[in-house]
Amino acid sequence: MGEVVEGMLLVARDAEDRPWLRAAACKGREQSRAFYPPMHHESRDERARRESQAKTICLGCPVQRSCLDYALDTREPFGIWGGMTENERRSLLITAVG
């Protein structure tokens, strides 16, 4: 849980530099823990459910593209950003370069 809280605090602090964060659909949601991996081990099914929940929130987000662009530009290593997991973003970057 500390990991989620820390991540959300960073998002809140970054909102000053990135105004698009203020319009993010995930902002202030109880489900925000779905966007970051838990500190304990999660099963494949638990991870799939968590990621699906986060991606569903992203689908209706007005700043989904800005969020994804940020994650790609900064090589964000954790969590769901712009509707993509860290592995999906990594694959996208590899495909774009290759």
C-alpha positions in Angstrom: 0.0 0.0 0.0 2.9 2.4 0.7 4.0 2.0 -2.9 0.5 3.2 -4.1 0.4 6.1 -1.7 3.9 7.2 -2.7 3.0 6.9 -6.4 -0.2 8.9 -6.0 1.7 11.6 -4.0 4.1 11.9 -6.8 1.2 12.3 -9.2 -0.3 15.0 -7.0 3.1 16.8 -6.8 3.7 16.5 -10.5 0.3 18.0 -11.3 1.9 21.5 -10.9 4.3 20.7 -13.8 1.8 18.6 -15.8 -1.6 20.2 -15.7 -3.1 17.3 -17.7 -2.9 15.2 -14.5 -5.7 17.3 -12.9 -8.1 15.9 -15.6 -7.0 12.3 -15.2 -9.9 9.8 -14.7 -7.8 7.9 -12.1 -7.3 11.0 -9.9 -8.6 10.6 -6.4 -10.2 7.2 -7.1 -10.3 4.5 -4.6 -9.3 2.1 -7.3 -6.0 3.8 -7.9 -4.2 0.9 -6.4 -5.1 -1.0 -9.5 -2.6 1.1 -11.4 0.5 -0.1 -9.5 1.7 -3.6 -8.6 1.2 -4.6 -4.9 4.1 -5.0 -2.6 3.2 -8.7 -2.1 3.2 -11.4 -4.7 0.1 -11.5 -6.9 -1.1 -14.4 -8.9 -1.4 -14.2 -12.7 -5.2 -14.0 -12.3 -5.0 -11.2 -9.7 -2.6 -9.2 -11.9 -4.9 -9.7 -14.9 -7.9 -8.4 -12.9 -6.0 -5.5 -11.5 -4.7 -4.4 -14.9 -8.1 -4.8 -16.5 -9.7 -2.6 -13.8 -7.1 0.1 -14.4 -7.3 -0.1 -18.2 -11.1 0.2 -18.0 -10.6 3.5 -16.1 -8.1 4.7 -18.7 -10.5 4.0 -21.6 -12.8 6.9 -20.6 -10.0 9.2 -19.6 -9.7 12.6 -21.4 -6.0 12.7 -21.0 -5.1 9.1 -21.8 -2.8 10.1 -24.7 -0.9 12.7 -22.6 -0.5 10.1 -19.8 0.8 7.5 -22.3 3.2 10.0 -23.9 4.5 11.0 -20.5 5.1 7.3 -19.5 6.9 6.6 -22.9 9.0 9.8 -22.7 10.1 9.2 -19.2 10.4 5.4 -19.6 8.1 4.9 -16.6 9.1 1.4 -15.3 6.0 0.7 -13.2 2.2 0.7 -13.3 -0.5 1.3 -15.8 -0.1 4.6 -17.7 -2.3 5.7 -20.6 -3.9 2.3 -20.6 -0.8 0.3 -21.1 1.3 -1.9 -18.7 5.0 -1.5 -18.3 5.5 -4.6 -20.6 3.2 -3.2 -23.3 5.0 0.2 -23.2 8.4 -1.5 -23.4 7.2 -3.6 -26.4 5.8 -0.4 -28.1 9.2 1.4 -27.6 11.1 -1.6 -29.0 8.9 -1.8 -32.0 9.2 1.9 -32.6 13.0 1.8 -32.5 13.4 -1.5 -34.4 
